[in-house]
Amino acid sequence: MILESGRLFKWPLSKSGATEHNSHLNRIASILLTAFALTLVIGCEPDLSKKTDAELGLNPQQAQGRHVYQSYCTQCHPAYSSSGNKGPRLKGMYKKEYLPSGLRAEDRFVEDVILHGKRMMPATHLGPDQLQDLIAYLHTL
């Protein structure tokens, strides 16, 4: 296909034109490579749900809390995944200033939501030890 200018290509085939074209191709290649690398990093998150308590470095209280979490919470809040959630992802919840509910990320507010529910989340009937174990585990996410 010949362009209106009479050239076969949009860029001139002189040294300066070739350099300009190569620079443009290098930028495109860099952008594509960066996007590909980010996709690999994001998509290759290890499946922590299959790791043992010891592999996750959990102490006995946190390990008990993990079992409470698996019994009561994972149906809506998968601990290590963002897919299939009915409720917000809780990974890193204590690293933020506020919880998804808008409350401050403090144990007393988390305990209140767990015990009494909020919006779509139902109240959960846990004993005091189960609640403290669960809170200890949530801090590890």
N, CA, C and O atoms as a MOPAC input file, in Angstrom:
PM7 MOZYME 1SCF
protein

 N      0.85000 1    -1.17000 1     0.00000 1
 C      0.00000 1     0.00000 1     0.00000 1
 C      0.89900 1     1.23700 1     0.00000 1
 O      1.73800 1     1.39600 1     0.88600 1
 N      0.72800 1     2.09200 1    -0.96800 1
 C      1.54000 1     3.30200 1    -1.08000 1
 C      0.72300 1     4.46800 1    -0.54800 1
 O     -0.43900 1     4.65100 1    -0.91100 1
 N      1.35300 1     5.25600 1     0.32300 1
 C      0.68900 1     6.40100 1     0.93900 1
 C      0.64600 1     7.58000 1    -0.02100 1
 O      1.31500 1     7.57100 1    -1.05400 1
 N     -0.14600 1     8.60200 1     0.32200 1
 C     -0.26900 1     9.80100 1    -0.52100 1
 C      1.08000 1    10.46200 1    -0.77200 1
 O      1.30600 1    11.05500 1    -1.82600 1
 N      1.96700 1    10.35500 1     0.19900 1
 C      3.27800 1    10.99100 1     0.05400 1
 C      4.15500 1    10.25600 1    -0.94900 1
 O      5.23400 1    10.73000 1    -1.30500 1
 N      3.68700 1     9.09100 1    -1.40700 1
 C      4.49000 1     8.31900 1    -2.34200 1
 C      5.38600 1     7.31900 1    -1.63200 1
 O      6.10600 1     6.55800 1    -2.27900 1
 N      5.34700 1     7.31600 1    -0.32200 1
 C      6.17900 1     6.38300 1     0.43800 1
 C      5.42100 1     5.08700 1     0.69000 1
 O      4.19100 1     5.03900 1     0.66700 1
 N      6.18500 1     4.06200 1     0.92500 1
 C      5.61200 1     2.77100 1     1.26300 1
 C      5.29800 1     2.71300 1     2.76300 1
 O      4.37000 1     2.02000 1     3.18000 1
 N      6.07100 1     3.43800 1     3.56500 1
 C      5.88700 1     3.45200 1     5.02000 1
 C      5.57700 1     4.86700 1     5.48600 1
 O      5.84800 1     5.83500 1     4.77500 1
 N      5.00800 1     4.98500 1     6.68300 1
 C      4.67400 1     6.30400 1     7.22000 1
 C      5.91200 1     7.06500 1     7.67700 1
 O      5.88100 1     8.29400 1     7.73900 1
 N      6.97400 1     6.38700 1     7.99200 1
 C      8.16400 1     7.04700 1     8.48500 1
 C      9.22900 1     7.07200 1     7.39100 1
 O      9.27600 1     6.18400 1     6.53900 1
 N     10.06700 1     8.07800 1     7.42000 1
 C     11.12600 1     8.14100 1     6.41200 1
 C     12.16900 1     7.06400 1     6.67500 1
 O     12.37700 1     6.65100 1     7.81600 1
 N     12.80800 1     6.62500 1     5.62900 1
 C     13.80500 1     5.58200 1     5.78100 1
 C     15.21300 1     6.14300 1     5.91800 1
 O     16.19100 1     5.42800 1     5.70300 1
 N     15.31900 1     7.41000 1     6.27200 1
 C     16.63600 1     7.98100 1     6.52800 1
 C     17.07700 1     7.55500 1     7.92000 1
 O     16.28800 1     6.99600 1     8.68100 1
 N     18.34200 1     7.81900 1     8.25600 1
 C     18.85300 1     7.44300 1     9.57200 1
 C     18.05200 1     8.09700 1    10.68700 1
 O     17.71000 1     7.43500 1    11.66700 1
 N     17.74800 1     9.38100 1    10.55800 1
 C     17.00900 1    10.06300 1    11.62800 1
 C     15.58900 1     9.51400 1    11.72400 1
 O     15.05400 1     9.38100 1    12.82500 1
 N     14.97700 1     9.19700 1    10.59800 1
 C     13.63200 1     8.62000 1    10.60700 1
 C     13.63000 1     7.23200 1    11.21000 1
 O     12.72300 1     6.88200 1    11.96600 1
 N     14.63700 1     6.43700 1    10.88300 1
 C     14.73300 1     5.08900 1    11.43200 1
 C     14.94200 1     5.15200 1    12.93900 1
 O     14.37500 1     4.35500 1    13.68800 1
 N     15.75900 1     6.10200 1    13.37600 1
 C     15.99700 1     6.26500 1    14.81300 1
 C     14.71400 1     6.65900 1    15.51800 1
 O     14.40200 1     6.15400 1    16.59700 1
 N     13.97100 1     7.57000 1    14.89600 1
 C     12.69100 1     8.00900 1    15.45600 1
 C     11.72900 1     6.82700 1    15.55300 1
 O     11.04800 1     6.65500 1    16.56500 1
 N     11.67600 1     6.02200 1    14.50600 1
 C     10.79100 1     4.85700 1    14.48000 1
 C     11.22500 1     3.83400 1    15.53500 1
 O     10.38100 1     3.29100 1    16.24800 1
 N     12.52900 1     3.56600 1    15.63900 1
 C     13.03700 1     2.61500 1    16.63400 1
 C     12.72700 1     3.08500 1    18.04700 1
 O     12.38500 1     2.27800 1    18.91300 1
 N     12.84400 1     4.37500 1    18.28000 1
 C     12.53100 1     4.93100 1    19.59500 1
 C     11.06200 1     4.68900 1    19.93500 1
 O     10.72400 1     4.32400 1    21.06100 1
 N     10.20100 1     4.89800 1    18.94800 1
 C      8.76100 1     4.67300 1    19.13800 1
 C      8.48900 1     3.18900 1    19.42800 1
 O      7.71100 1     2.86000 1    20.32300 1
 N      9.12900 1     2.30800 1    18.67100 1
 C      8.96000 1     0.86700 1    18.89500 1
 C      9.48200 1     0.45400 1    20.26800 1
 O      8.88600 1    -0.38900 1    20.93800 1
 N     10.59400 1     1.05000 1    20.68100 1
 C     11.14200 1     0.73500 1    22.00700 1
 C     10.17100 1     1.13400 1    23.11300 1
 O     10.00700 1     0.40500 1    24.09100 1
 N      9.52800 1     2.29300 1    22.95900 1
 C      8.53800 1     2.72600 1    23.95900 1
 C      7.36000 1     1.76300 1    24.01700 1
 O      6.91100 1     1.38600 1    25.09900 1
 N      6.86800 1     1.37300 1    22.86500 1
 C      5.74500 1     0.42700 1    22.81600 1
 C      6.15300 1    -0.90600 1    23.44300 1
 O      5.39700 1    -1.48300 1    24.22500 1
 N      7.33700 1    -1.39000 1    23.10400 1
 C      7.81700 1    -2.65800 1    23.65900 1
 C      7.96000 1    -2.56700 1    25.17700 1
 O      7.62400 1    -3.51300 1    25.88900 1
 N      8.45500 1    -1.44000 1    25.67200 1
 C      8.59700 1    -1.25500 1    27.12200 1
 C      7.24300 1    -1.28000 1    27.81700 1
 O      7.09200 1    -1.90000 1    28.86900 1
 N      6.26700 1    -0.61100 1    27.23400 1
 C      4.91600 1    -0.58600 1    27.81700 1
 C      4.32500 1    -1.99400 1    27.83200 1
 O      3.76100 1    -2.42100 1    28.84000 1
 N      4.45000 1    -2.71300 1    26.72300 1
 C      3.91200 1    -4.07500 1    26.64800 1
 C      4.61400 1    -5.01200 1    27.62400 1
 O      3.96700 1    -5.83700 1    28.26900 1
 N      5.91900 1    -4.88900 1    27.73500 1
 C      6.67800 1    -5.72600 1    28.66200 1
 C      6.28400 1    -5.44400 1    30.10500 1
 O      6.14000 1    -6.37300 1    30.90000 1
 N      6.10900 1    -4.18400 1    30.44800 1
 C      5.67700 1    -3.81100 1    31.79900 1
 C      4.29000 1    -4.36600 1    32.09300 1
 O      4.05800 1    -4.91200 1    33.17200 1
 N      3.37200 1    -4.23100 1    31.15200 1
 C      2.00900 1    -4.75700 1    31.33800 1
 C      2.03800 1    -6.27000 1    31.51000 1
 O      1.32200 1    -6.81400 1    32.35100 1
 N      2.85200 1    -6.94600 1    30.72500 1
 C      2.97300 1    -8.40100 1    30.82900 1
 C      3.54200 1    -8.80300 1    32.18500 1
 O      3.03500 1    -9.72700 1    32.82100 1
 N      4.59000 1    -8.11600 1    32.63100 1
 C      5.20200 1    -8.42400 1    33.92900 1
 C      4.21100 1    -8.20700 1    35.06900 1
 O      4.14100 1    -9.02400 1    35.98700 1
 N      3.44800 1    -7.12300 1    35.02400 1
 C      2.44100 1    -6.86500 1    36.05700 1
 C      1.37100 1    -7.94800 1    36.06500 1
 O      0.92400 1    -8.37400 1    37.13000 1
 N      0.96200 1    -8.39000 1    34.89500 1
 C     -0.03100 1    -9.46100 1    34.80200 1
 C      0.50300 1   -10.73400 1    35.43800 1
 O     -0.22400 1   -11.42400 1    36.15200 1
 N      1.76300 1   -11.04600 1    35.18500 1
 C      2.36300 1   -12.23500 1    35.79000 1
 C      2.42100 1   -12.12600 1    37.30500 1
 O      2.07000 1   -13.07100 1    38.01100 1
 N      2.85900 1   -10.98500 1    37.80600 1
 C      2.99000 1   -10.79100 1    39.24900 1
 C      1.63100 1   -10.86900 1    39.92700 1
 O      1.48800 1   -11.53700 1    40.95100 1
 N      0.64100 1   -10.20000 1    39.37400 1
 C     -0.69100 1   -10.18600 1    39.97300 1
 C     -1.33900 1   -11.56300 1    39.85800 1
 O     -1.97300 1   -12.02900 1    40.80400 1
 N     -1.18900 1   -12.20500 1    38.72900 1
 C     -1.83000 1   -13.49200 1    38.50100 1
 C     -1.14700 1   -14.66000 1    39.17900 1
 O     -1.73000 1   -15.74000 1    39.27200 1
 N      0.05700 1   -14.47600 1    39.64900 1
 C      0.80700 1   -15.57300 1    40.24800 1
 C      0.85100 1   -15.48700 1    41.76600 1
 O      1.80700 1   -15.95000 1    42.38800 1
 N     -0.16100 1   -14.90700 1    42.35500 1
 C     -0.23000 1   -14.85100 1    43.80900 1
 C     -0.33400 1   -16.27900 1    44.32800 1
 O     -1.20300 1   -17.02600 1    43.87700 1
 N      0.53200 1   -16.68600 1    45.27000 1
 C      0.49300 1   -18.06900 1    45.74500 1
 C     -0.83500 1   -18.37900 1    46.43300 1
 O     -1.44900 1   -17.49900 1    47.03600 1
 N     -1.27000 1   -19.63100 1    46.34000 1
 C     -2.52200 1   -20.05100 1    46.97300 1
 C     -2.23800 1   -20.35900 1    48.43800 1
 O     -1.89900 1   -21.48900 1    48.79200 1
 N     -2.37900 1   -19.34900 1    49.27600 1
 C     -2.08300 1   -19.49800 1    50.69800 1
 C     -3.12100 1   -20.33500 1    51.42600 1
 O     -2.85600 1   -20.81300 1    52.52900 1
 N     -4.28900 1   -20.52400 1    50.84200 1
 C     -5.33300 1   -21.30000 1    51.51000 1
 C     -4.93700 1   -22.76600 1    51.65900 1
 O     -5.47700 1   -23.46700 1    52.51400 1
 N     -4.00300 1   -23.23300 1    50.83700 1
 C     -3.57700 1   -24.63100 1    50.90000 1
 C     -2.38500 1   -24.83700 1    51.83100 1
 O     -1.97700 1   -25.97300 1    52.07000 1
 N     -1.83100 1   -23.76500 1    52.35000 1
 C     -0.68300 1   -23.87900 1    53.25100 1
 C     -1.15600 1   -24.27700 1    54.64300 1
 O     -2.27400 1   -23.96800 1    55.05300 1
 N     -0.28400 1   -24.96200 1    55.34900 1
 C     -0.60000 1   -25.35100 1    56.72400 1
 C     -0.43200 1   -24.15000 1    57.64400 1
 O      0.14900 1   -23.13400 1    57.26400 1
 N     -0.94700 1   -24.28500 1    58.85300 1
 C     -0.79300 1   -23.21500 1    59.84000 1
 C      0.68400 1   -22.92100 1    60.08500 1
 O      1.08300 1   -21.76300 1    60.20400 1
 N      1.49600 1   -23.98300 1    60.16000 1
 C      2.93600 1   -23.81300 1    60.39300 1
 C      3.59200 1   -23.08700 1    59.21900 1
 O      4.43300 1   -22.21300 1    59.42500 1
 N      3.21200 1   -23.44300 1    57.99200 1
 C      3.78300 1   -22.78600 1    56.81400 1
 C      3.42200 1   -21.30600 1    56.77300 1
 O      4.18100 1   -20.48700 1    56.25500 1
 N      2.25900 1   -20.97100 1    57.32100 1
 C      1.84400 1   -19.56300 1    57.37200 1
 C      2.45600 1   -18.83600 1    58.56100 1
 O      2.31900 1   -17.61900 1    58.68300 1
 N      3.13600 1   -19.58000 1    59.44400 1
 C      3.77000 1   -18.96300 1    60.61200 1
 C      2.77600 1   -18.55400 1    61.68800 1
 O      3.01800 1   -17.60300 1    62.43000 1
 N      1.65500 1   -19.27200 1    61.77500 1
 C      0.62700 1   -18.91800 1    62.75300 1
 C      0.95700 1   -19.50200 1    64.12000 1
 O      1.39200 1   -20.64800 1    64.22700 1
 N      0.74800 1   -18.70900 1    65.15600 1
 C      0.89000 1   -19.22600 1    66.51800 1
 C     -0.37900 1   -20.01900 1    66.84800 1
 O     -1.32800 1   -19.98900 1    66.06500 1
 N     -0.42500 1   -20.73300 1    67.99200 1
 C     -1.60900 1   -21.55900 1    68.29900 1
 C     -2.93200 1   -20.78300 1    68.30900 1
 O     -3.94000 1   -21.29000 1    67.81500 1
 N     -2.94700 1   -19.57700 1    68.85500 1
 C     -4.19000 1   -18.79900 1    68.88400 1
 C     -4.62300 1   -18.42000 1    67.47000 1
 O     -5.80300 1   -18.52400 1    67.13400 1
 N     -3.68200 1   -17.98600 1    66.64800 1
 C     -3.99900 1   -17.61800 1    65.26200 1
 C     -4.46700 1   -18.83800 1    64.46600 1
 O     -5.36300 1   -18.73100 1    63.62900 1
 N     -3.85600 1   -20.00000 1    64.73300 1
 C     -4.26400 1   -21.23500 1    64.05500 1
 C     -5.70000 1   -21.59300 1    64.43100 1
 O     -6.48100 1   -21.99500 1    63.56900 1
 N     -6.05300 1   -21.45200 1    65.69700 1
 C     -7.43300 1   -21.68900 1    66.12500 1
 C     -8.36200 1   -20.69300 1    65.43400 1
 O     -9.44700 1   -21.05400 1    64.97900 1
 N     -7.92600 1   -19.44900 1    65.36100 1
 C     -8.71200 1   -18.42000 1    64.68500 1
 C     -8.91500 1   -18.72200 1    63.21300 1
 O     -9.97100 1   -18.43000 1    62.65300 1
 N     -7.90300 1   -19.30800 1    62.58300 1
 C     -8.02700 1   -19.69400 1    61.17500 1
 C     -9.12900 1   -20.73700 1    61.01300 1
 O     -9.90200 1   -20.68800 1    60.05700 1
 N     -9.19600 1   -21.67200 1    61.94100 1
 C    -10.23100 1   -22.70900 1    61.87100 1
 C    -11.62000 1   -22.11100 1    62.10800 1
 O    -12.59000 1   -22.52500 1    61.47400 1
 N    -11.71500 1   -21.14700 1    63.01100 1
 C    -12.98400 1   -20.43600 1    63.22100 1
 C    -13.36200 1   -19.70900 1    61.93200 1
 O    -14.51200 1   -19.76100 1    61.49700 1
 N    -12.39000 1   -19.03500 1    61.32700 1
 C    -12.60900 1   -18.29700 1    60.08100 1
 C    -13.13100 1   -19.22800 1    58.99000 1
 O    -14.09000 1   -18.90800 1    58.28800 1
 N    -12.47800 1   -20.39300 1    58.86000 1
 C    -12.89400 1   -21.34700 1    57.82900 1
 C    -14.31600 1   -21.85700 1    58.07900 1
 O    -15.04900 1   -22.14500 1    57.13200 1
 N    -14.70000 1   -21.96800 1    59.33800 1
 C    -16.04200 1   -22.46600 1    59.67300 1
 C    -17.13600 1   -21.43300 1    59.46700 1
 O    -18.24300 1   -21.77300 1    59.04900 1
 N    -16.83300 1   -20.17100 1    59.75800 1
 C    -17.87600 1   -19.14600 1    59.77500 1
 C    -17.76700 1   -18.07500 1    58.68500 1
 O    -18.77300 1   -17.45900 1    58.33200 1
 N    -16.58900 1   -17.84800 1    58.15900 1
 C    -16.38000 1   -16.63800 1    57.35300 1
 C    -16.10500 1   -16.86600 1    55.87300 1
 O    -16.46800 1   -16.03400 1    55.04200 1
 N    -15.46400 1   -17.98800 1    55.53300 1
 C    -14.98600 1   -18.15300 1    54.15400 1
 C    -16.08600 1   -18.23000 1    53.10600 1
 O    -15.82300 1   -18.01600 1    51.92300 1
 N    -17.31300 1   -18.53100 1    53.52000 1
 C    -18.38800 1   -18.58600 1    52.53200 1
 C    -18.55100 1   -17.23100 1    51.83800 1
 O    -18.86900 1   -17.17500 1    50.65000 1
 N    -18.33800 1   -16.16300 1    52.56300 1
 C    -18.49600 1   -14.81300 1    51.99800 1
 C    -17.18300 1   -14.03800 1    51.88400 1
 O    -17.07600 1   -13.10500 1    51.08800 1
 N    -16.19700 1   -14.42000 1    52.67300 1
 C    -14.92300 1   -13.69200 1    52.72000 1
 C    -13.74700 1   -14.65900 1    52.55000 1
 O    -13.07800 1   -14.96500 1    53.53700 1
 N    -13.46600 1   -15.15800 1    51.31800 1
 C    -12.28000 1   -16.00200 1    51.16200 1
 C    -11.03900 1   -15.24800 1    51.64500 1
 O    -10.79700 1   -14.11000 1    51.24000 1
 N    -10.26100 1   -15.88800 1    52.50900 1
 C     -9.13200 1   -15.20700 1    53.15600 1
 C     -8.05300 1   -14.77500 1    52.17400 1
 O     -7.49900 1   -13.68400 1    52.30900 1
 N     -7.74900 1   -15.60000 1    51.20500 1
 C     -6.60200 1   -15.32700 1    50.34700 1
 C     -6.98200 1   -15.12600 1    48.88800 1
 O     -6.13400 1   -15.25900 1    48.00600 1
 N     -8.23300 1   -14.81000 1    48.62500 1
 C     -8.68600 1   -14.65300 1    47.24700 1
 C     -9.68600 1   -13.51400 1    47.16500 1
 O    -10.36500 1   -13.19300 1    48.14000 1
 N     -9.76800 1   -12.91500 1    46.00200 1
 C    -10.77200 1   -11.86600 1    45.81500 1
 C    -11.88800 1   -12.34500 1    44.89700 1
 O    -12.80800 1   -11.58800 1    44.58700 1
 N    -11.80800 1   -13.60700 1    44.45900 1
 C    -12.84700 1   -14.10400 1    43.55500 1
 C    -13.98200 1   -14.75700 1    44.33900 1
 O    -13.75400 1   -15.40100 1    45.36300 1
 N    -15.17900 1   -14.58700 1    43.85700 1
 C    -16.33700 1   -15.22800 1    44.44200 1
 C    -16.79000 1   -14.65600 1    45.76700 1
 O    -17.54200 1   -15.30900 1    46.49000 1
 N    -16.36100 1   -13.47400 1    46.10100 1
 C    -16.74600 1   -12.87400 1    47.38200 1
 C    -18.18700 1   -12.39000 1    47.36900 1
 O    -18.64500 1   -11.79900 1    46.39100 1
 N    -18.89600 1   -12.64200 1    48.45600 1
 C    -20.19300 1   -12.00700 1    48.68400 1
 C    -19.97000 1   -10.77500 1    49.54800 1
 O    -20.69100 1    -9.78300 1    49.43600 1
 N    -18.97200 1   -10.85100 1    50.40200 1
 C    -18.61500 1    -9.74300 1    51.27500 1
 C    -17.25200 1    -9.21200 1    50.88200 1
 O    -16.60600 1    -9.77200 1    49.99600 1
 N    -16.80000 1    -8.14500 1    51.52100 1
 C    -15.50100 1    -7.55800 1    51.16500 1
 C    -14.33900 1    -8.48200 1    51.50900 1
 O    -14.42300 1    -9.30300 1    52.42200 1
 N    -13.27400 1    -8.33200 1    50.77000 1
 C    -12.04500 1    -9.07000 1    51.03100 1
 C    -11.45500 1    -8.54600 1    52.33100 1
 O    -11.38400 1    -7.33600 1    52.54300 1
 N    -11.03200 1    -9.45700 1    53.20200 1
 C    -10.52100 1    -9.04500 1    54.50900 1
 C     -9.00100 1    -9.05800 1    54.58700 1
 O     -8.43000 1    -8.62600 1    55.58800 1
 N     -8.34200 1    -9.54600 1    53.55000 1
 C     -6.88500 1    -9.55300 1    53.54500 1
 C     -6.37800 1    -8.11800 1    53.65800 1
 O     -6.75600 1    -7.25500 1    52.86600 1
 N     -5.53000 1    -7.87200 1    54.63600 1
 C     -4.96200 1    -6.54500 1    54.84000 1
 C     -5.89200 1    -5.56300 1    55.52400 1
 O     -5.61400 1    -4.36400 1    55.53800 1
 N     -6.99300 1    -6.04300 1    56.09200 1
 C     -7.98100 1    -5.13000 1    56.67500 1
 C     -7.42200 1    -4.29500 1    57.81100 1
 O     -7.83600 1    -3.15100 1    57.99700 1
 N     -6.48800 1    -4.84800 1    58.57700 1
 C     -5.91000 1    -4.08500 1    59.68600 1
 C     -4.77300 1    -3.17300 1    59.22100 1
 O     -4.24700 1    -2.39400 1    60.01600 1
 N     -4.39400 1    -3.25800 1    57.96900 1
 C     -3.34400 1    -2.37600 1    57.44100 1
 C     -3.92200 1    -1.04700 1    56.96600 1
 O     -3.19300 1    -0.09900 1    56.67600 1
 N     -5.25300 1    -1.00500 1    56.89400 1
 C     -5.93100 1     0.22300 1    56.47300 1
 C     -6.49500 1     0.92400 1    57.69800 1
 O     -6.67200 1     0.30600 1    58.74700 1
 N     -6.77100 1     2.19300 1    57.56700 1
 C     -7.31900 1     2.95800 1    58.68800 1
 C     -8.78100 1     2.60800 1    58.94700 1
 O     -9.24100 1     2.61700 1    60.08800 1
 N     -9.50800 1     2.29600 1    57.86100 1
 C    -10.93900 1     2.01900 1    57.99500 1
 C    -11.28800 1     0.65700 1    57.41500 1
 O    -10.65900 1     0.18600 1    56.46700 1
 N    -12.29300 1     0.04300 1    57.99800 1
 C    -12.83200 1    -1.22300 1    57.52100 1
 C    -13.74600 1    -0.96000 1    56.32400 1
 O    -14.15000 1     0.18100 1    56.10000 1
 N    -14.07700 1    -1.99700 1    55.55400 1
 C    -15.02300 1    -1.80000 1    54.44400 1
 C    -16.36600 1    -1.22100 1    54.90400 1
 O    -17.06900 1    -0.58600 1    54.11800 1
 N    -16.71900 1    -1.43800 1    56.16700 1
 C    -17.98800 1    -0.91400 1    56.69700 1
 C    -17.92500 1     0.58200 1    56.97300 1
 O    -18.95500 1     1.21500 1    57.20400 1
 N    -16.71500 1     1.15200 1    56.95000 1
 C    -16.55000 1     2.57000 1    57.25800 1
 C    -16.10000 1     2.81500 1    58.68800 1
 O    -15.75300 1     3.94000 1    59.04700 1
 N    -16.10400 1     1.76700 1    59.50900 1
 C    -15.63500 1     1.90000 1    60.89300 1
 C    -14.11600 1     1.86700 1    60.92100 1
 O    -13.47600 1     1.37700 1    59.99100 1
 N    -13.54600 1     2.39400 1    61.99700 1
 C    -12.08600 1     2.34900 1    62.15300 1
 C    -11.63300 1     0.89700 1    62.27400 1
 O    -12.35100 1     0.07100 1    62.83600 1
 N    -10.46900 1     0.58500 1    61.76200 1
 C     -9.92900 1    -0.78100 1    61.80400 1
 C     -9.34500 1    -1.05600 1    63.18700 1
 O     -8.12800 1    -1.11100 1    63.36300 1
 N    -10.22100 1    -1.22600 1    64.14800 1
 C     -9.84000 1    -1.52300 1    65.53100 1
 C    -10.60500 1    -2.75900 1    65.97700 1
 O    -11.72300 1    -3.00900 1    65.52700 1
 N     -9.98100 1    -3.53600 1    66.87500 1
 C    -10.58200 1    -4.78700 1    67.32700 1
 C    -12.00500 1    -4.60500 1    67.83300 1
 O    -12.87500 1    -5.41700 1    67.51700 1
 N    -12.25800 1    -3.57400 1    68.60000 1
 C    -13.59000 1    -3.41100 1    69.20200 1
 C    -14.67200 1    -3.26000 1    68.13500 1
 O    -15.78400 1    -3.75900 1    68.31300 1
 N    -14.36800 1    -2.58600 1    67.04200 1
 C    -15.35000 1    -2.42700 1    65.96800 1
 C    -15.51300 1    -3.72500 1    65.17100 1
 O    -16.62000 1    -4.08200 1    64.76800 1
 N    -14.39900 1    -4.41900 1    64.95100 1
 C    -14.45400 1    -5.69900 1    64.24100 1
 C    -15.27200 1    -6.69900 1    65.05800 1
 O    -16.12200 1    -7.40600 1    64.51700 1
 N    -15.00900 1    -6.75000 1    66.35800 1
 C    -15.76200 1    -7.64700 1    67.24500 1
 C    -17.25400 1    -7.33700 1    67.19200 1
 O    -18.07600 1    -8.25300 1    67.14900 1
 N    -17.60500 1    -6.06900 1    67.19600 1
 C    -19.01000 1    -5.67000 1    67.16900 1
 C    -19.69300 1    -6.13300 1    65.87700 1
 O    -20.81700 1    -6.63400 1    65.90800 1
 N    -19.01200 1    -5.96300 1    64.75600 1
 C    -19.57900 1    -6.39400 1    63.47200 1
 C    -19.72800 1    -7.91900 1    63.45200 1
 O    -20.74200 1    -8.43500 1    62.98200 1
 N    -18.72700 1    -8.63600 1    63.95800 1
 C    -18.79800 1   -10.10000 1    63.98000 1
 C    -19.97000 1   -10.56900 1    64.84400 1
 O    -20.74500 1   -11.43000 1    64.42900 1
 N    -20.09600 1   -10.00900 1    66.02900 1
 C    -21.11800 1   -10.47400 1    66.97700 1
 C    -22.53000 1   -10.00200 1    66.65000 1
 O    -23.49700 1   -10.72000 1    66.90600 1
 N    -22.65800 1    -8.80500 1    66.08800 1
 C    -23.98800 1    -8.23300 1    65.87300 1
 C    -24.37600 1    -8.10100 1    64.40100 1
 O    -25.53000 1    -7.81200 1    64.08400 1
 N    -23.41800 1    -8.31100 1    63.50700 1
 C    -23.69700 1    -8.18100 1    62.08300 1
 C    -23.76500 1    -6.72000 1    61.65400 1
 O    -23.79300 1    -5.81400 1    62.48600 1
 N    -23.79000 1    -6.51100 1    60.34700 1
 C    -23.89800 1    -5.15800 1    59.78900 1
 C    -24.28900 1    -5.30600 1    58.32700 1
 O    -23.68100 1    -6.07800 1    57.58500 1
 N    -25.29100 1    -4.57300 1    57.92700 1
 C    -25.83200 1    -4.63100 1    56.55900 1
 C    -26.15000 1    -6.07800 1    56.17800 1
 O    -27.01600 1    -6.69800 1    56.79600 1
 N    -25.46800 1    -6.61900 1    55.17600 1
 C    -25.75600 1    -7.98300 1    54.71000 1
 C    -25.12000 1    -9.06000 1    55.58500 1
 O    -25.49400 1   -10.22900 1    55.49100 1
 N    -24.16800 1    -8.68500 1    56.42900 1
 C    -23.48300 1    -9.68800 1    57.24900 1
 C    -24.33300 1   -10.04300 1    58.46600 1
 O    -24.71700 1    -9.16600 1    59.24000 1
 N    -24.62000 1   -11.32500 1    58.62800 1
 C    -25.40800 1   -11.72600 1    59.79400 1
 C    -24.55500 1   -11.75800 1    61.05900 1
 O    -23.32800 1   -11.82500 1    60.98700 1
 N    -25.20200 1   -11.71100 1    62.20100 1
 C    -24.51000 1   -11.86800 1    63.48200 1
 C    -23.94000 1   -13.28500 1    63.54800 1
 O    -24.53800 1   -14.23200 1    63.03700 1
 N    -22.78500 1   -13.41200 1    64.18100 1
 C    -22.14700 1   -14.71300 1    64.35200 1
 C    -22.08500 1   -15.00900 1    65.83700 1
 O    -21.65900 1   -14.16800 1    66.62800 1
 N    -22.50600 1   -16.19300 1    66.21100 1
 C    -22.54800 1   -16.56000 1    67.62800 1
 C    -21.26900 1   -17.30100 1    67.99700 1
 O    -21.17000 1   -18.51800 1    67.83500 1
 N    -20.30300 1   -16.55500 1    68.49000 1
 C    -19.01600 1   -17.11500 1    68.90000 1
 C    -18.83400 1   -16.92300 1    70.39400 1
 O    -19.31700 1   -15.95300 1    70.97900 1
 N    -18.12300 1   -17.87200 1    71.00200 1
 C    -17.74600 1   -17.70800 1    72.39800 1
 C    -16.60000 1   -16.71900 1    72.49500 1
 O    -15.98100 1   -16.39600 1    71.48100 1
 N    -16.29900 1   -16.22500 1    73.70600 1
 C    -15.22200 1   -15.23500 1    73.87600 1
 C    -13.86500 1   -15.72000 1    73.36300 1
 O    -13.12700 1   -14.94900 1    72.74900 1
 N    -13.52800 1   -16.99500 1    73.60800 1
 C    -12.23800 1   -17.51500 1    73.14000 1
 C    -12.20000 1   -17.60200 1    71.61500 1
 O    -11.19700 1   -17.24700 1    70.99600 1
 N    -13.29000 1   -18.07200 1    71.01200 1
 C    -13.35600 1   -18.14700 1    69.54800 1
 C    -13.21000 1   -16.75800 1    68.93100 1
 O    -12.52000 1   -16.58300 1    67.92600 1
 N    -13.85800 1   -15.78800 1    69.53700 1
 C    -13.80000 1   -14.42100 1    69.02500 1
 C    -12.37600 1   -13.88600 1    69.08000 1
 O    -11.89700 1   -13.29700 1    68.11100 1
 N    -11.69500 1   -14.08600 1    70.20600 1
 C    -10.31800 1   -13.59600 1    70.33400 1
 C     -9.37400 1   -14.32900 1    69.38200 1
 O     -8.45800 1   -13.72700 1    68.82200 1
 N     -9.60300 1   -15.63300 1    69.20300 1
 C     -8.79000 1   -16.39300 1    68.24700 1
 C     -9.00400 1   -15.86900 1    66.82500 1
 O     -8.05100 1   -15.70300 1    66.06300 1
 N    -10.25400 1   -15.61500 1    66.48600 1
 C    -10.58000 1   -15.09800 1    65.15200 1
 C     -9.93100 1   -13.73800 1    64.91900 1
 O     -9.36800 1   -13.49100 1    63.85300 1
 N    -10.00900 1   -12.86200 1    65.90800 1
 C     -9.38800 1   -11.53000 1    65.78900 1
 C     -7.87600 1   -11.67500 1    65.59600 1
 O     -7.28000 1   -10.97500 1    64.77700 1
 N     -7.25800 1   -12.58900 1    66.35500 1
 C     -5.81000 1   -12.81200 1    66.21900 1
 C     -5.47900 1   -13.25700 1    64.79500 1
 O     -4.48400 1   -12.81200 1    64.22300 1
 N     -6.29800 1   -14.12500 1    64.22800 1
 C     -6.07000 1   -14.58100 1    62.85900 1
 C     -6.27900 1   -13.45600 1    61.85000 1
 O     -5.49100 1   -13.30900 1    60.91500 1
 N     -7.31900 1   -12.67300 1    62.02700 1
 C     -7.58700 1   -11.56900 1    61.09400 1
 C     -6.39800 1   -10.61200 1    61.01500 1
 O     -6.14900 1   -10.01500 1    59.96800 1
 N     -5.67500 1   -10.46700 1    62.10700 1
 C     -4.48600 1    -9.59800 1    62.10400 1
 C     -3.38000 1   -10.15900 1    61.20800 1
 O     -2.48200 1    -9.41800 1    60.80600 1
 N     -3.42900 1   -11.45400 1    60.89000 1
 C     -2.38100 1   -12.04900 1    60.05200 1
 C     -2.66800 1   -11.91400 1    58.56300 1
 O     -1.78400 1   -12.13100 1    57.73400 1
 N     -3.88800 1   -11.56000 1    58.22700 1
 C     -4.25600 1   -11.46800 1    56.80300 1
 C     -3.65500 1   -10.23200 1    56.15300 1
 O     -3.86200 1    -9.99900 1    54.96200 1

